[in-house]
C-alpha cells in the first residue's frame, strides 16, 4: 500500500520525508493503459510521470496547506505537458500529453526541453479562496544557472526550492510500473518556517545556504540511495541503511485510509461549466457535426456524454435547469 513517512534529525535543522506510492500509482497507469485512444505511456514518460507523482506527494506532505498542489512540466518536445495534482487528503491524479515519438532512452530534455524552453511550474490552489485571492504559482526553467539543461527532475526541483525558499533540498526520485517513490531531505530555516507560498527569509537563514555541515553530511548520505533500493526496499530498511549513525524522530506514518490514493476531481457539473464557457454557438456546432458532445477526462478516463437535450439544458436560465437525462458514460 502507498505510504508517507516524515522524520526529523534530533537536534539538527534537518527534516526528511519518504514516500512510496504503489496502489495509487498502479491505478493511474491502469487507467491510462485502458484508454483506447491513447494507450500506455512510453517507458521514459511513465518513469518521468512517476517521479513527478512521488515529488508532488513529498511536497504536499512537507507543507501546511489546505488546498491542492499541482506540479507541471511542459515544453517543446514530444511530451507537451505532464501534470500531477495532490489534494490535501492525498488524493492523487496525473496525466501526460504525448505528441510524437519518444525514444526508449529519451532524457528529460529530449522529452520536454529540446530548445531549452521547457518549464516546471508548482501551483498551490486553496480549497477556499478569499475574495480576489488567486492561486500561487512558481515557475522555473529546466536549466541551471549556467543555462545548461537539467536532465533529472530532482535537480529541477532542488533548484526550484533554492530559488523560491532559499532552502537547501536533496531529492532522490524513482519510478517503474509498480512503484513511484521519493526521498526528500531539507534544511530547516534557522528562524521560522518556510512554505511554497512564500515567506520572509532571514539573513541568518541565507547565510546557511550550502554551508550547514549537518545538512551537507545528511544530504551526502541521502544521495547514495540507489534507484533500485528506493524502489524495492521498505522504509525501515532504507532509513536504517542511510542514517544508522543519526538520531531520528519519526512521526506516525500515513498509511491505510489516510495514505496517498488515486482520486479524480472531475464531475459532470464541471464539464457542464466548461461547455457553458464554450458558448451556445460552439456547442451547437459540435452537436451539428457529430450529434452529441462527448468529453473525456484525461486523468481518470471517464467520458461525459451530452445529447442535444442535455446540451440545451446547460444554457437554460438557472431556475429552469432540468436534471440531465444521461449519466456518466
C-alpha positions as protocol buffer text, in pm:
chain_id: "A"
residue {
  index: 1
  type: UNK
  ca { x: 0 y: 0 z: 0 }
}
residue {
  index: 2
  type: UNK
  ca { x: 104 y: 361 z: -51 }
}
residue {
  index: 3
  type: UNK
  ca { x: 267 y: 534 z: 247 }
}
residue {
  index: 4
  type: UNK
  ca { x: 422 y: 861 z: 367 }
}
residue {
  index: 5
  type: UNK
  ca { x: 688 y: 876 z: 639 }
}
residue {
  index: 6
  type: UNK
  ca { x: 808 y: 1205 z: 795 }
}
residue {
  index: 7
  type: UNK
  ca { x: 1105 y: 1236 z: 1029 }
}
residue {
  index: 8
  type: UNK
  ca { x: 1338 y: 1484 z: 1197 }
}
residue {
  index: 9
  type: UNK
  ca { x: 1707 y: 1456 z: 1277 }
}
residue {
  index: 10
  type: UNK
  ca { x: 1725 y: 1517 z: 1652 }
}
residue {
  index: 11
  type: UNK
  ca { x: 1890 y: 1844 z: 1747 }
}
residue {
  index: 12
  type: UNK
  ca { x: 1967 y: 1932 z: 1385 }
}
residue {
  index: 13
  type: UNK
  ca { x: 1796 y: 2177 z: 1145 }
}
residue {
  index: 14
  type: UNK
  ca { x: 1716 y: 1893 z: 903 }
}
residue {
  index: 15
  type: UNK
  ca { x: 1392 y: 1715 z: 820 }
}
residue {
  index: 16
  type: UNK
  ca { x: 1301 y: 1434 z: 585 }
}
residue {
  index: 17
  type: UNK
  ca { x: 1009 y: 1269 z: 408 }
}
residue {
  index: 18
  type: UNK
  ca { x: 999 y: 934 z: 232 }
}
residue {
  index: 19
  type: UNK
  ca { x: 704 y: 831 z: 16 }
}
residue {
  index: 20
  type: UNK
  ca { x: 616 y: 510 z: -165 }
}
residue {
  index: 21
  type: UNK
  ca { x: 313 y: 503 z: -392 }
}
residue {
  index: 22
  type: UNK
  ca { x: 208 y: 159 z: -505 }
}
residue {
  index: 23
  type: UNK
  ca { x: -167 y: 107 z: -547 }
}
residue {
  index: 24
  type: UNK
  ca { x: -227 y: 475 z: -626 }
}
residue {
  index: 25
  type: UNK
  ca { x: 44 y: 478 z: -895 }
}
residue {
  index: 26
  type: UNK
  ca { x: -63 y: 145 z: -1045 }
}
residue {
  index: 27
  type: UNK
  ca { x: -420 y: 275 z: -1074 }
}
residue {
  index: 28
  type: UNK
  ca { x: -301 y: 585 z: -1262 }
}
residue {
  index: 29
  type: UNK
  ca { x: -114 y: 366 z: -1510 }
}
residue {
  index: 30
  type: UNK
  ca { x: -402 y: 117 z: -1540 }
}
residue {
  index: 31
  type: UNK
  ca { x: -648 y: 388 z: -1635 }
}
residue {
  index: 32
  type: UNK
  ca { x: -410 y: 526 z: -1897 }
}
residue {
  index: 33
  type: UNK
  ca { x: -340 y: 183 z: -2045 }
}
residue {
  index: 34
  type: UNK
  ca { x: -711 y: 103 z: -2069 }
}
residue {
  index: 35
  type: UNK
  ca { x: -776 y: 419 z: -2270 }
}
residue {
  index: 36
  type: UNK
  ca { x: -846 y: 310 z: -2625 }
}
residue {
  index: 37
  type: UNK
  ca { x: -745 y: 645 z: -2769 }
}
residue {
  index: 38
  type: UNK
  ca { x: -403 y: 685 z: -2610 }
}
residue {
  index: 39
  type: UNK
  ca { x: -288 y: 357 z: -2457 }
}
residue {
  index: 40
  type: UNK
  ca { x: 2 y: 310 z: -2218 }
}
residue {
  index: 41
  type: UNK
  ca { x: 276 y: 568 z: -2179 }
}
residue {
  index: 42
  type: UNK
  ca { x: 616 y: 513 z: -2340 }
}
residue {
  index: 43
  type: UNK
  ca { x: 856 y: 391 z: -2070 }
}
residue {
  index: 44
  type: UNK
  ca { x: 1053 y: 719 z: -2029 }
}
residue {
  index: 45
  type: UNK
  ca { x: 726 y: 914 z: -1998 }
}
residue {
  index: 46
  type: UNK
  ca { x: 594 y: 663 z: -1745 }
}
residue {
  index: 47
  type: UNK
  ca { x: 906 y: 700 z: -1534 }
}
residue {
  index: 48
  type: UNK
  ca { x: 904 y: 1080 z: -1554 }
}
residue {
  index: 49
  type: UNK
  ca { x: 537 y: 1098 z: -1453 }
}
residue {
  index: 50
  type: UNK
  ca { x: 600 y: 853 z: -1168 }
}
residue {
  index: 51
  type: UNK
  ca { x: 884 y: 1069 z: -1038 }
}
residue {
  index: 52
  type: UNK
  ca { x: 653 y: 1370 z: -1058 }
}
residue {
  index: 53
  type: UNK
  ca { x: 386 y: 1183 z: -860 }
}
residue {
  index: 54
  type: UNK
  ca { x: 640 y: 1100 z: -589 }
}
residue {
  index: 55
  type: UNK
  ca { x: 779 y: 1456 z: -586 }
}
residue {
  index: 56
  type: UNK
  ca { x: 436 y: 1622 z: -566 }
}
residue {
  index: 57
  type: UNK
  ca { x: 336 y: 1392 z: -281 }
}
residue {
  index: 58
  type: UNK
  ca { x: 659 y: 1476 z: -99 }
}
residue {
  index: 59
  type: UNK
  ca { x: 597 y: 1848 z: -136 }
}
residue {
  index: 60
  type: UNK
  ca { x: 232 y: 1827 z: -32 }
}
residue {
  index: 61
  type: UNK
  ca { x: 333 y: 1636 z: 281 }
}
residue {
  index: 62
  type: UNK
  ca { x: 601 y: 1893 z: 359 }
}
residue {
  index: 63
  type: UNK
  ca { x: 375 y: 2200 z: 377 }
}
residue {
  index: 64
  type: UNK
  ca { x: 74 y: 2303 z: 582 }
}
residue {
  index: 65
  type: UNK
  ca { x: -169 y: 2399 z: 310 }
}
residue {
  index: 66
  type: UNK
  ca { x: -542 y: 2339 z: 276 }
}
residue {
  index: 67
  type: UNK
  ca { x: -556 y: 2308 z: -99 }
}
residue {
  index: 68
  type: UNK
  ca { x: -422 y: 2119 z: -396 }
}
residue {
  index: 69
  type: UNK
  ca { x: -59 y: 2117 z: -505 }
}
residue {
  index: 70
  type: UNK
  ca { x: -15 y: 2094 z: -882 }
}
residue {
  index: 71
  type: UNK
  ca { x: 319 y: 2007 z: -1037 }
}
residue {
  index: 72
  type: UNK
  ca { x: 358 y: 2063 z: -1412 }
}
residue {
  index: 73
  type: UNK
  ca { x: 640 y: 2013 z: -1660 }
}
residue {
  index: 74
  type: UNK
  ca { x: 587 y: 2146 z: -2012 }
}
residue {
  index: 75
  type: UNK
  ca { x: 793 y: 2240 z: -2313 }
}
residue {
  index: 76
  type: UNK
  ca { x: 872 y: 2189 z: -2680 }
}
residue {
  index: 77
  type: UNK
  ca { x: 941 y: 1815 z: -2702 }
}
residue {
  index: 78
  type: UNK
  ca { x: 704 y: 1525 z: -2773 }
}
residue {
  index: 79
  type: UNK
  ca { x: 580 y: 1544 z: -2413 }
}
residue {
  index: 80
  type: UNK
  ca { x: 388 y: 1869 z: -2432 }
}
residue {
  index: 81
  type: UNK
  ca { x: 262 y: 1856 z: -2076 }
}
residue {
  index: 82
  type: UNK
  ca { x: 292 y: 1632 z: -1771 }
}
residue {
  index: 83
  type: UNK
  ca { x: 84 y: 1724 z: -1467 }
}
residue {
  index: 84
  type: UNK
  ca { x: 24 y: 1584 z: -1119 }
}
residue {
  index: 85
  type: UNK
  ca { x: -230 y: 1708 z: -866 }
}
residue {
  index: 86
  type: UNK
  ca { x: -223 y: 1613 z: -497 }
}
residue {
  index: 87
  type: UNK
  ca { x: -516 y: 1713 z: -279 }
}
residue {
  index: 88
  type: UNK
  ca { x: -472 y: 1792 z: 94 }
}
residue {
  index: 89
  type: UNK
  ca { x: -619 y: 1449 z: 175 }
}
residue {
  index: 90
  type: UNK
  ca { x: -354 y: 1296 z: -55 }
}
residue {
  index: 91
  type: UNK
  ca { x: -591 y: 1214 z: -336 }
}
residue {
  index: 92
  type: UNK
  ca { x: -359 y: 1191 z: -637 }
}
residue {
  index: 93
  type: UNK
  ca { x: -416 y: 1212 z: -1011 }
}
residue {
  index: 94
  type: UNK
  ca { x: -173 y: 1251 z: -1301 }
}
residue {
  index: 95
  type: UNK
  ca { x: -159 y: 1262 z: -1678 }
}
residue {
  index: 96
  type: UNK
  ca { x: 73 y: 1345 z: -1964 }
}
residue {
  index: 97
  type: UNK
  ca { x: 9 y: 1466 z: -2319 }
}
residue {
  index: 98
  type: UNK
  ca { x: 240 y: 1297 z: -2568 }
}
residue {
  index: 99
  type: UNK
  ca { x: 250 y: 1412 z: -2931 }
}
residue {
  index: 100
  type: UNK
  ca { x: 520 y: 1236 z: -3128 }
}
residue {
  index: 101
  type: UNK
  ca { x: 772 y: 959 z: -3083 }
}
residue {
  index: 102
  type: UNK
  ca { x: 959 y: 917 z: -2755 }
}
residue {
  index: 103
  type: UNK
  ca { x: 1281 y: 719 z: -2780 }
}
residue {
  index: 104
  type: UNK
  ca { x: 1326 y: 434 z: -2533 }
}
residue {
  index: 105
  type: UNK
  ca { x: 1629 y: 611 z: -2386 }
}
residue {
  index: 106
  type: UNK
  ca { x: 1484 y: 965 z: -2400 }
}
residue {
  index: 107
  type: UNK
  ca { x: 1617 y: 1208 z: -2141 }
}
residue {
  index: 108
  type: UNK
  ca { x: 1421 y: 1484 z: -1970 }
}
residue {
  index: 109
  type: UNK
  ca { x: 1542 y: 1742 z: -2221 }
}
residue {
  index: 110
  type: UNK
  ca { x: 1460 y: 1517 z: -2516 }
}
residue {
  index: 111
  type: UNK
  ca { x: 1105 y: 1481 z: -2387 }
}
residue {
  index: 112
  type: UNK
  ca { x: 1021 y: 1839 z: -2284 }
}
residue {
  index: 113
  type: UNK
  ca { x: 1319 y: 2071 z: -2330 }
}
residue {
  index: 114
  type: UNK
  ca { x: 1457 y: 2031 z: -2680 }
}
residue {
  index: 115
  type: UNK
  ca { x: 1533 y: 2401 z: -2734 }
}
residue {
  index: 116
  type: UNK
  ca { x: 1587 y: 2483 z: -2365 }
}
residue {
  index: 117
  type: UNK
  ca { x: 1246 y: 2649 z: -2343 }
}
residue {
  index: 118
  type: UNK
  ca { x: 1090 y: 2394 z: -2107 }
}
residue {
  index: 119
  type: UNK
  ca { x: 943 y: 2499 z: -1773 }
}
residue {
  index: 120
  type: UNK
  ca { x: 845 y: 2349 z: -1440 }
}
residue {
  index: 121
  type: UNK
  ca { x: 556 y: 2506 z: -1250 }
}
residue {
  index: 122
  type: UNK
  ca { x: 427 y: 2445 z: -900 }
}
residue {
  index: 123
  type: UNK
  ca { x: 82 y: 2580 z: -817 }
}
residue {
  index: 124
  type: UNK
  ca { x: -89 y: 2599 z: -479 }
}
residue {
  index: 125
  type: UNK
  ca { x: -465 y: 2629 z: -520 }
}
residue {
  index: 126
  type: UNK
  ca { x: -652 y: 2683 z: -189 }
}
residue {
  index: 127
  type: UNK
  ca { x: -975 y: 2494 z: -135 }
}
residue {
  index: 128
  type: UNK
  ca { x: -1136 y: 2810 z: -1 }
}
residue {
  index: 129
  type: UNK
  ca { x: -1035 y: 3138 z: -160 }
}
residue {
  index: 130
  type: UNK
  ca { x: -1076 y: 3482 z: -13 }
}
residue {
  index: 131
  type: UNK
  ca { x: -1229 y: 3748 z: -242 }
}
residue {
  index: 132
  type: UNK
  ca { x: -976 y: 3829 z: -511 }
}
residue {
  index: 133
  type: UNK
  ca { x: -736 y: 3558 z: -400 }
}
residue {
  index: 134
  type: UNK
  ca { x: -555 y: 3377 z: -680 }
}
residue {
  index: 135
  type: UNK
  ca { x: -361 y: 3050 z: -670 }
}
residue {
  index: 136
  type: UNK
  ca { x: 10 y: 3092 z: -600 }
}
residue {
  index: 137
  type: UNK
  ca { x: 238 y: 2972 z: -879 }
}
residue {
  index: 138
  type: UNK
  ca { x: 614 y: 2949 z: -907 }
}
residue {
  index: 139
  type: UNK
  ca { x: 784 y: 2874 z: -1238 }
}
residue {
  index: 140
  type: UNK
  ca { x: 1145 y: 2779 z: -1309 }
}
residue {
  index: 141
  type: UNK
  ca { x: 1323 y: 2681 z: -1631 }
}
residue {
  index: 142
  type: UNK
  ca { x: 1465 y: 2335 z: -1694 }
}
residue {
  index: 143
  type: UNK
  ca { x: 1822 y: 2462 z: -1691 }
}
residue {
  index: 144
  type: UNK
  ca { x: 2072 y: 2563 z: -1424 }
}
residue {
  index: 145
  type: UNK
  ca { x: 2236 y: 2899 z: -1353 }
}
residue {
  index: 146
  type: UNK
  ca { x: 2473 y: 2846 z: -1646 }
}
residue {
  index: 147
  type: UNK
  ca { x: 2180 y: 2768 z: -1880 }
}
residue {
  index: 148
  type: UNK
  ca { x: 2288 y: 2405 z: -1901 }
}
residue {
  index: 149
  type: UNK
  ca { x: 1997 y: 2164 z: -1946 }
}
residue {
  index: 150
  type: UNK
  ca { x: 1899 y: 1968 z: -1637 }
}
residue {
  index: 151
  type: UNK
  ca { x: 1842 y: 1600 z: -1708 }
}
residue {
  index: 152
  type: UNK
  ca { x: 1689 y: 1499 z: -1375 }
}
residue {
  index: 153
  type: UNK
  ca { x: 1356 y: 1613 z: -1234 }
}
residue {
  index: 154
  type: UNK
  ca { x: 1513 y: 1602 z: -888 }
}
residue {
  index: 155
  type: UNK
  ca { x: 1771 y: 1863 z: -994 }
}
residue {
  index: 156
  type: UNK
  ca { x: 1496 y: 2088 z: -1134 }
}
residue {
  index: 157
  type: UNK
  ca { x: 1301 y: 2076 z: -808 }
}
residue {
  index: 158
  type: UNK
  ca { x: 1610 y: 2123 z: -592 }
}
residue {
  index: 159
  type: UNK
  ca { x: 1683 y: 2435 z: -797 }
}
residue {
  index: 160
  type: UNK
  ca { x: 1322 y: 2548 z: -751 }
}
residue {
  index: 161
  type: UNK
  ca { x: 1337 y: 2514 z: -372 }
}
residue {
  index: 162
  type: UNK
  ca { x: 1665 y: 2702 z: -354 }
}
residue {
  index: 163
  type: UNK
  ca { x: 1530 y: 2982 z: -575 }
}
residue {
  index: 164
  type: UNK
  ca { x: 1188 y: 3016 z: -410 }
}
residue {
  index: 165
  type: UNK
  ca { x: 1259 y: 2936 z: -46 }
}
residue {
  index: 166
  type: UNK
  ca { x: 1634 y: 2970 z: -7 }
}
residue {
  index: 167
  type: UNK
  ca { x: 1630 y: 2622 z: 144 }
}
residue {
  index: 168
  type: UNK
  ca { x: 1884 y: 2351 z: 66 }
}
residue {
  index: 169
  type: UNK
  ca { x: 1697 y: 2044 z: -57 }
}
residue {
  index: 170
  type: UNK
  ca { x: 1806 y: 1699 z: -169 }
}
residue {
  index: 171
  type: UNK
  ca { x: 1568 y: 1479 z: -366 }
}
residue {
  index: 172
  type: UNK
  ca { x: 1602 y: 1118 z: -474 }
}
residue {
  index: 173
  type: UNK
  ca { x: 1322 y: 1005 z: -708 }
}
residue {
  index: 174
  type: UNK
  ca { x: 1247 y: 679 z: -888 }
}
residue {
  index: 175
  type: UNK
  ca { x: 957 y: 506 z: -1061 }
}
residue {
  index: 176
  type: UNK
  ca { x: 874 y: 194 z: -1257 }
}
residue {
  index: 177
  type: UNK
  ca { x: 548 y: 22 z: -1348 }
}
residue {
  index: 178
  type: UNK
  ca { x: 465 y: -69 z: -989 }
}
residue {
  index: 179
  type: UNK
  ca { x: 619 y: 189 z: -755 }
}
residue {
  index: 180
  type: UNK
  ca { x: 670 y: 566 z: -753 }
}
residue {
  index: 181
  type: UNK
  ca { x: 897 y: 661 z: -465 }
}
residue {
  index: 182
  type: UNK
  ca { x: 1093 y: 957 z: -336 }
}
residue {
  index: 183
  type: UNK
  ca { x: 1313 y: 1076 z: -51 }
}
residue {
  index: 184
  type: UNK
  ca { x: 1332 y: 1445 z: 47 }
}
residue {
  index: 185
  type: UNK
  ca { x: 1594 y: 1588 z: 281 }
}
residue {
  index: 186
  type: UNK
  ca { x: 1567 y: 1957 z: 359 }
}
residue {
  index: 187
  type: UNK
  ca { x: 1750 y: 2205 z: 576 }
}
residue {
  index: 188
  type: UNK
  ca { x: 1509 y: 2385 z: 803 }
}
residue {
  index: 189
  type: UNK
  ca { x: 1520 y: 2766 z: 824 }
}
residue {
  index: 190
  type: UNK
  ca { x: 1724 y: 2889 z: 1114 }
}
residue {
  index: 191
  type: UNK
  ca { x: 1430 y: 3104 z: 1222 }
}
residue {
  index: 192
  type: UNK
  ca { x: 1062 y: 3049 z: 1145 }
}
residue {
  index: 193
  type: UNK
  ca { x: 933 y: 2804 z: 890 }
}
residue {
  index: 194
  type: UNK
  ca { x: 900 y: 2831 z: 515 }
}
residue {
  index: 195
  type: UNK
  ca { x: 645 y: 2702 z: 270 }
}
residue {
  index: 196
  type: UNK
  ca { x: 590 y: 2702 z: -102 }
}
residue {
  index: 197
  type: UNK
  ca { x: 358 y: 3001 z: -84 }
}
residue {
  index: 198
  type: UNK
  ca { x: 647 y: 3224 z: 18 }
}
residue {
  index: 199
  type: UNK
  ca { x: 776 y: 3366 z: 343 }
}
residue {
  index: 200
  type: UNK
  ca { x: 1017 y: 3624 z: 478 }
}
residue {
  index: 201
  type: UNK
  ca { x: 1358 y: 3459 z: 482 }
}
residue {
  index: 202
  type: UNK
  ca { x: 1603 y: 3579 z: 745 }
}
residue {
  index: 203
  type: UNK
  ca { x: 1959 y: 3681 z: 670 }
}
residue {
  index: 204
  type: UNK
  ca { x: 2068 y: 3415 z: 915 }
}
residue {
  index: 205
  type: UNK
  ca { x: 1898 y: 3153 z: 702 }
}
residue {
  index: 206
  type: UNK
  ca { x: 2052 y: 3285 z: 381 }
}
residue {
  index: 207
  type: UNK
  ca { x: 2397 y: 3270 z: 539 }
}
residue {
  index: 208
  type: UNK
  ca { x: 2348 y: 2897 z: 597 }
}
residue {
  index: 209
  type: UNK
  ca { x: 2274 y: 2813 z: 232 }
}
residue {
  index: 210
  type: UNK
  ca { x: 2514 y: 2548 z: 111 }
}
residue {
  index: 211
  type: UNK
  ca { x: 2737 y: 2560 z: 420 }
}
residue {
  index: 212
  type: UNK
  ca { x: 2545 y: 2395 z: 704 }
}
residue {
  index: 213
  type: UNK
  ca { x: 2765 y: 2100 z: 790 }
}
residue {
  index: 214
  type: UNK
  ca { x: 2485 y: 1891 z: 942 }
}
residue {
  index: 215
  type: UNK
  ca { x: 2265 y: 1923 z: 637 }
}
residue {
  index: 216
  type: UNK
  ca { x: 2556 y: 1863 z: 399 }
}
residue {
  index: 217
  type: UNK
  ca { x: 2652 y: 1542 z: 580 }
}
residue {
  index: 218
  type: UNK
  ca { x: 2297 y: 1405 z: 574 }
}
residue {
  index: 219
  type: UNK
  ca { x: 2245 y: 1514 z: 212 }
}
residue {
  index: 220
  type: UNK
  ca { x: 2556 y: 1320 z: 105 }
}
residue {
  index: 221
  type: UNK
  ca { x: 2422 y: 1010 z: 280 }
}
residue {
  index: 222
  type: UNK
  ca { x: 2082 y: 1051 z: 114 }
}
residue {
  index: 223
  type: UNK
  ca { x: 2243 y: 1089 z: -228 }
}
residue {
  index: 224
  type: UNK
  ca { x: 2396 y: 741 z: -200 }
}
residue {
  index: 225
  type: UNK
  ca { x: 2048 y: 587 z: -220 }
}
residue {
  index: 226
  type: UNK
  ca { x: 2026 y: 394 z: -546 }
}
residue {
  index: 227
  type: UNK
  ca { x: 1721 y: 379 z: -769 }
}
residue {
  index: 228
  type: UNK
  ca { x: 1678 y: 4 z: -717 }
}
residue {
  index: 229
  type: UNK
  ca { x: 1697 y: 43 z: -341 }
}
residue {
  index: 230
  type: UNK
  ca { x: 1436 y: 317 z: -336 }
}
residue {
  index: 231
  type: UNK
  ca { x: 1200 y: 105 z: -547 }
}
residue {
  index: 232
  type: UNK
  ca { x: 1244 y: -229 z: -372 }
}
residue {
  index: 233
  type: UNK
  ca { x: 1340 y: -176 z: -7 }
}
residue {
  index: 234
  type: UNK
  ca { x: 1094 y: -100 z: 272 }
}
residue {
  index: 235
  type: UNK
  ca { x: 1111 y: 234 z: 451 }
}
residue {
  index: 236
  type: UNK
  ca { x: 1262 y: 96 z: 773 }
}
residue {
  index: 237
  type: UNK
  ca { x: 1546 y: -67 z: 581 }
}
residue {
  index: 238
  type: UNK
  ca { x: 1619 y: 247 z: 377 }
}
residue {
  index: 239
  type: UNK
  ca { x: 1636 y: 475 z: 681 }
}
residue {
  index: 240
  type: UNK
  ca { x: 1846 y: 228 z: 876 }
}
residue {
  index: 241
  type: UNK
  ca { x: 2097 y: 183 z: 592 }
}
residue {
  index: 242
  type: UNK
  ca { x: 2131 y: 553 z: 520 }
}
residue {
  index: 243
  type: UNK
  ca { x: 2121 y: 710 z: 864 }
}
residue {
  index: 244
  type: UNK
  ca { x: 2223 y: 439 z: 1109 }
}
residue {
  index: 245
  type: UNK
  ca { x: 2458 y: 680 z: 1289 }
}
residue {
  index: 246
  type: UNK
  ca { x: 2197 y: 958 z: 1319 }
}
residue {
  index: 247
  type: UNK
  ca { x: 1934 y: 1004 z: 1588 }
}
residue {
  index: 248
  type: UNK
  ca { x: 1595 y: 1031 z: 1418 }
}
residue {
  index: 249
  type: UNK
  ca { x: 1247 y: 1109 z: 1545 }
}
residue {
  index: 250
  type: UNK
  ca { x: 983 y: 952 z: 1324 }
}
residue {
  index: 251
  type: UNK
  ca { x: 622 y: 1062 z: 1311 }
}
residue {
  index: 252
  type: UNK
  ca { x: 316 y: 845 z: 1268 }
}
residue {
  index: 253
  type: UNK
  ca { x: 319 y: 738 z: 901 }
}
residue {
  index: 254
  type: UNK
  ca { x: 31 y: 797 z: 664 }
}
residue {
  index: 255
  type: UNK
  ca { x: -89 y: 452 z: 568 }
}
residue {
  index: 256
  type: UNK
  ca { x: -419 y: 279 z: 502 }
}
residue {
  index: 257
  type: UNK
  ca { x: -719 y: 512 z: 471 }
}
residue {
  index: 258
  type: UNK
  ca { x: -511 y: 831 z: 509 }
}
residue {
  index: 259
  type: UNK
  ca { x: -237 y: 724 z: 266 }
}
residue {
  index: 260
  type: UNK
  ca { x: -199 y: 863 z: -87 }
}
residue {
  index: 261
  type: UNK
  ca { x: -468 y: 720 z: -312 }
}
residue {
  index: 262
  type: UNK
  ca { x: -596 y: 772 z: -663 }
}
residue {
  index: 263
  type: UNK
  ca { x: -873 y: 1029 z: -676 }
}
residue {
  index: 264
  type: UNK
  ca { x: -1007 y: 1240 z: -961 }
}
residue {
  index: 265
  type: UNK
  ca { x: -1198 y: 1563 z: -905 }
}
residue {
  index: 266
  type: UNK
  ca { x: -1373 y: 1568 z: -1242 }
}
residue {
  index: 267
  type: UNK
  ca { x: -1754 y: 1575 z: -1246 }
}
residue {
  index: 268
  type: UNK
  ca { x: -2045 y: 1620 z: -1482 }
}
residue {
  index: 269
  type: UNK
  ca { x: -2107 y: 1962 z: -1328 }
}
residue {
  index: 270
  type: UNK
  ca { x: -1753 y: 2077 z: -1408 }
}
residue {
  index: 271
  type: UNK
  ca { x: -1784 y: 1955 z: -1765 }
}
residue {
  index: 272
  type: UNK
  ca { x: -2117 y: 2135 z: -1796 }
}
residue {
  index: 273
  type: UNK
  ca { x: -1948 y: 2454 z: -1681 }
}
residue {
  index: 274
  type: UNK
  ca { x: -1680 y: 2404 z: -1945 }
}
residue {
  index: 275
  type: UNK
  ca { x: -1941 y: 2361 z: -2218 }
}
residue {
  index: 276
  type: UNK
  ca { x: -2119 y: 2672 z: -2089 }
}
residue {
  index: 277
  type: UNK
  ca { x: -1791 y: 2856 z: -2132 }
}
residue {
  index: 278
  type: UNK
  ca { x: -1775 y: 2748 z: -2496 }
}
residue {
  index: 279
  type: UNK
  ca { x: -2096 y: 2934 z: -2570 }
}
residue {
  index: 280
  type: UNK
  ca { x: -2416 y: 2832 z: -2745 }
}
residue {
  index: 281
  type: UNK
  ca { x: -2281 y: 2870 z: -3099 }
}
residue {
  index: 282
  type: UNK
  ca { x: -1979 y: 2646 z: -3042 }
}
residue {
  index: 283
  type: UNK
  ca { x: -2185 y: 2382 z: -2860 }
}
residue {
  index: 284
  type: UNK
  ca { x: -2446 y: 2375 z: -3139 }
}
residue {
  index: 285
  type: UNK
  ca { x: -2168 y: 2348 z: -3397 }
}
residue {
  index: 286
  type: UNK
  ca { x: -2025 y: 2039 z: -3225 }
}
residue {
  index: 287
  type: UNK
  ca { x: -2367 y: 1876 z: -3199 }
}
residue {
  index: 288
  type: UNK
  ca { x: -2444 y: 1951 z: -3564 }
}
residue {
  index: 289
  type: UNK
  ca { x: -2117 y: 1786 z: -3666 }
}
residue {
  index: 290
  type: UNK
  ca { x: -2129 y: 1470 z: -3453 }
}
residue {
  index: 291
  type: UNK
  ca { x: -2474 y: 1452 z: -3290 }
}
residue {
  index: 292
  type: UNK
  ca { x: -2363 y: 1499 z: -2929 }
}
residue {
  index: 293
  type: UNK
  ca { x: -2085 y: 1640 z: -2712 }
}
residue {
  index: 294
  type: UNK
  ca { x: -1851 y: 1388 z: -2552 }
}
residue {
  index: 295
  type: UNK
  ca { x: -1577 y: 1497 z: -2313 }
}
residue {
  index: 296
  type: UNK
  ca { x: -1327 y: 1252 z: -2169 }
}
residue {
  index: 297
  type: UNK
  ca { x: -1128 y: 1320 z: -1853 }
}
residue {
  index: 298
  type: UNK
  ca { x: -755 y: 1296 z: -1923 }
}
residue {
  index: 299
  type: UNK
  ca { x: -687 y: 1195 z: -1563 }
}
residue {
  index: 300
  type: UNK
  ca { x: -933 y: 914 z: -1496 }
}
residue {
  index: 301
  type: UNK
  ca { x: -1068 y: 821 z: -1840 }
}
residue {
  index: 302
  type: UNK
  ca { x: -1436 y: 877 z: -1757 }
}
residue {
  index: 303
  type: UNK
  ca { x: -1637 y: 1003 z: -2054 }
}
residue {
  index: 304
  type: UNK
  ca { x: -1920 y: 1252 z: -2013 }
}
residue {
  index: 305
  type: UNK
  ca { x: -2182 y: 1248 z: -2289 }
}
residue {
  index: 306
  type: UNK
  ca { x: -2429 y: 1529 z: -2360 }
}
residue {
  index: 307
  type: UNK
  ca { x: -2701 y: 1473 z: -2620 }
}
residue {
  index: 308
  type: UNK
  ca { x: -2876 y: 1775 z: -2781 }
}
residue {
  index: 309
  type: UNK
  ca { x: -3130 y: 1797 z: -2496 }
}
residue {
  index: 310
  type: UNK
  ca { x: -2860 y: 1780 z: -2228 }
}
residue {
  index: 311
  type: UNK
  ca { x: -2655 y: 2047 z: -2405 }
}
residue {
  index: 312
  type: UNK
  ca { x: -2956 y: 2277 z: -2445 }
}
residue {
  index: 313
  type: UNK
  ca { x: -3036 y: 2249 z: -2073 }
}
residue {
  index: 314
  type: UNK
  ca { x: -2687 y: 2377 z: -1987 }
}
residue {
  index: 315
  type: UNK
  ca { x: -2774 y: 2714 z: -2143 }
}
residue {
  index: 316
  type: UNK
  ca { x: -3116 y: 2750 z: -1979 }
}
residue {
  index: 317
  type: UNK
  ca { x: -3157 y: 3015 z: -1707 }
}
residue {
  index: 318
  type: UNK
  ca { x: -3053 y: 2871 z: -1371 }
}
residue {
  index: 319
  type: UNK
  ca { x: -3407 y: 2841 z: -1237 }
}
residue {
  index: 320
  type: UNK
  ca { x: -3512 y: 2644 z: -1541 }
}
residue {
  index: 321
  type: UNK
  ca { x: -3244 y: 2379 z: -1536 }
}
residue {
  index: 322
  type: UNK
  ca { x: -3374 y: 2025 z: -1552 }
}
residue {
  index: 323
  type: UNK
  ca { x: -3158 y: 1731 z: -1433 }
}
residue {
  index: 324
  type: UNK
  ca { x: -2974 y: 1586 z: -1736 }
}
residue {
  index: 325
  type: UNK
  ca { x: -3123 y: 1280 z: -1897 }
}
residue {
  index: 326
  type: UNK
  ca { x: -2797 y: 1088 z: -1938 }
}
residue {
  index: 327
  type: UNK
  ca { x: -2545 y: 975 z: -1683 }
}
residue {
  index: 328
  type: UNK
  ca { x: -2173 y: 924 z: -1680 }
}
residue {
  index: 329
  type: UNK
  ca { x: -2063 y: 701 z: -1966 }
}
